[in-house]
């Protein structure tokens, strides 16, 4: 084999190895970004659920205090239900 044939084989191998490494690094970056986006979506869903529950509890508390026609037993029942909802 001549020197030029050996040099061309070495260059071809180096190009192959470098391109394979570049592909692996690219896939690692894409994978990490995908994980980050997925965790953001999970946190957004949790935050939305908590905010929705707080909104419902706030509306229920406001309607409780605005209603003047409740008996003592109804007040106690609604209060215990409200406390149970806030503790869960």
C-alpha positions as CSV (number, residue, x, y, z in Angstrom):
1,X,0.0,0.0,0.0
2,X,1.2,3.5,-0.8
3,X,1.4,6.3,1.7
4,X,-1.5,8.1,0.0
5,X,-3.8,5.1,0.4
6,X,-2.9,4.7,4.1
7,X,-3.4,8.5,4.6
8,X,-6.8,8.4,2.9
9,X,-7.9,5.4,5.1
10,X,-6.8,7.2,8.2
11,X,-8.6,10.4,7.2
12,X,-11.8,8.4,6.4
13,X,-11.6,6.6,9.8
14,X,-11.1,9.9,11.6
15,X,-14.0,11.5,9.8
16,X,-16.2,8.5,10.6
17,X,-15.2,8.6,14.3
18,X,-15.7,12.4,14.6
19,X,-19.1,12.3,12.9
20,X,-20.2,9.4,15.2
21,X,-19.1,11.3,18.3
22,X,-20.9,14.4,17.0
23,X,-24.1,12.5,16.6
24,X,-23.8,11.0,20.1
25,X,-23.2,14.5,21.7
26,X,-26.2,15.9,19.7
27,X,-28.5,13.1,20.9
28,X,-27.4,13.7,24.5
29,X,-28.2,17.4,24.2
30,X,-31.6,16.6,22.7
31,X,-32.3,14.1,25.5
32,X,-31.4,16.5,28.3
33,X,-33.6,19.2,26.8
34,X,-36.5,16.8,26.4
35,X,-36.2,15.8,30.1
36,X,-36.1,19.5,31.1
37,X,-39.3,20.3,29.1
38,X,-41.1,17.2,30.5
39,X,-40.3,18.3,34.1
40,X,-41.5,21.8,33.3
41,X,-44.8,20.4,32.0
42,X,-45.2,18.3,35.1
43,X,-44.6,21.2,37.4
44,X,-47.0,23.4,35.4
45,X,-49.7,20.7,35.7
46,X,-49.2,20.4,39.4
47,X,-49.2,24.2,39.8
48,X,-52.4,24.5,37.8
49,X,-54.1,21.8,39.9
50,X,-53.1,23.5,43.2
51,X,-54.2,26.9,41.9
52,X,-57.6,25.5,40.8
53,X,-58.1,23.8,44.2
54,X,-57.2,27.1,46.0
55,X,-59.7,29.0,43.8
56,X,-62.5,26.5,44.6
57,X,-61.7,26.7,48.3
58,X,-61.7,30.5,48.2
59,X,-65.0,30.6,46.4
60,X,-66.5,28.2,48.9
61,X,-65.2,30.3,51.8
62,X,-66.6,33.5,50.4
63,X,-70.0,31.9,49.8
64,X,-70.0,30.6,53.4
65,X,-69.3,34.0,54.9
66,X,-71.8,35.8,52.6
67,X,-74.6,33.4,53.5
68,X,-76.4,34.7,56.7
69,X,-79.3,32.1,56.7
70,X,-77.3,29.1,57.9
71,X,-78.1,27.4,61.2
72,X,-75.4,26.6,63.8
73,X,-75.4,22.9,62.7
74,X,-75.0,23.8,59.0
75,X,-72.2,26.2,59.9
76,X,-70.4,23.5,61.9
77,X,-70.8,21.0,59.1
78,X,-69.6,23.4,56.4
79,X,-66.6,24.4,58.6
80,X,-65.6,20.8,59.2
81,X,-65.9,20.0,55.5
82,X,-63.8,23.1,54.7
83,X,-61.1,22.1,57.2
84,X,-61.0,18.6,55.8
85,X,-60.5,20.0,52.3
86,X,-57.7,22.2,53.4
87,X,-55.9,19.4,55.1
88,X,-56.0,17.0,52.2
